[in-house]
Amino acid sequence: MGEGTKRGLNALRLSNSDQNLVKKYIDFLVDIYHIKKNRLRFQLQTYDDLENEKLILFWRKFLLVKRSQFYKSTILVRRGNGIYHEKMKYGVLIVIFNNIKLKNLVCTHIANISSI
């Protein structure tokens, strides 16, 4: 579905290039855990031959968020002729919510579900 990280131990994170999955994840956090969308932060990972600001504008419009919610993008150097242009046409967006209590709560919920 998506990828997370153990980096940033105080935050919930999801990384994905599928805009619909990213939107559903945000809707989930807002609807189920009642977070305020303006507290979300984002970081875009993209390649040097894609237009970073256009990609950020796409995500901003699609998710209805502000430019100020975006951290500096990570721009990777393209190596070879990969198929990433179609797969990652909007880059990989990392959704970040900095809240240790919510992270622990979500982890507990996941652990409880997986033990069923």
N, C-alpha and C positions, 0 to 999 in steps of 0.2 A: 504494500500500500504506500508507505512512505518511509523515510528514514529519520531517525532521531540521533541524538548524540549524548554522550556522557559528559562532554565538555559543557561548561556553563551549568554547573550542578544545581544552580538555583532557578533554572528556567525550563519551561516546556518548549520543545522545539520540534518542528517538522520541516523536512526538506523534500521538495518534490517539484517536478516540471509540469505536472498535470494541473491546469488551472481549476478544473472542476473539483478535483480532490482537495486542493488547497482551500477553495471556498467552502466546501462541506466541513472541513476541519475547523475553520473559523466559525462557521454557523454552529457547529457542535459546542465549541467553547463558549460562545455567546448564549446559546439557548439552554444548554445543560448546566454549565458552571457560572453563568451570568457575569462573565467578564465584560468589561467595557472595551469595545473595539479600538478606541483611541489609545489604549494602553499597549496594544500589540506593536511589535517592531518587526522590521523585515530587512533581510539582506539578500541581494541578488548575486548569484554566481553565473557568469556568462563567459563567452569567448571574445577575444580581441577583434574579431571580424563581424561581430554583431553590435548594433547600436544601443549602448547601455541606457541612455536617456529615453529612447523610444520604448525599450522594454519596461523600464520603470513606469512610464506613462501608461503602458498597457495594463500592468498590474494595479496601478492606482485606480484607473477607471473600472477595471473588472471587479476589484474588491471594495471600491468606494472608500479609499483611505487617503491620507495626506502624504505629501512628499516628505514632510518632516519626520514621518514614522520610519523612513528608510535609513539604514546605516550605509556606509560606503560600500559599494559593490566590490566583489572579488572578480577580477577579470583575468581569465586564464589565456595563455598563449596556445593557439591552435597547433596541433601536431598532426600532419598528414591529412588525408581526405576522408574523414569519418562521416558517419551518417547523422551526426548530432544536429545538423541544421534543421532537419524536420523534427527529430525527437525533442530537441531543446530550443525550439524556435522562440520561446519566451524566457529562456534561461531556467535556472533552478532557483526557486524562491525558498528562502528559509523564513519560517514564521516563528517568532520568538515572543514568549510571554514570561516575563521575569516575576515569578512568584513561587517561592519555595513551598509554601503551604499548599497551593494548588497542585504543584508538581507532586508532592507527597501524596495528596488525596487521589490524584489520577493514577499514580503508580499502585496505590492500595486497591483501587477499584479494578485495575487490570489484573493484579495478583488474585483478587477474589474471583474474578470471572474465569481465570485460567485454572483455578483449583476446582471448578465445578465439573 
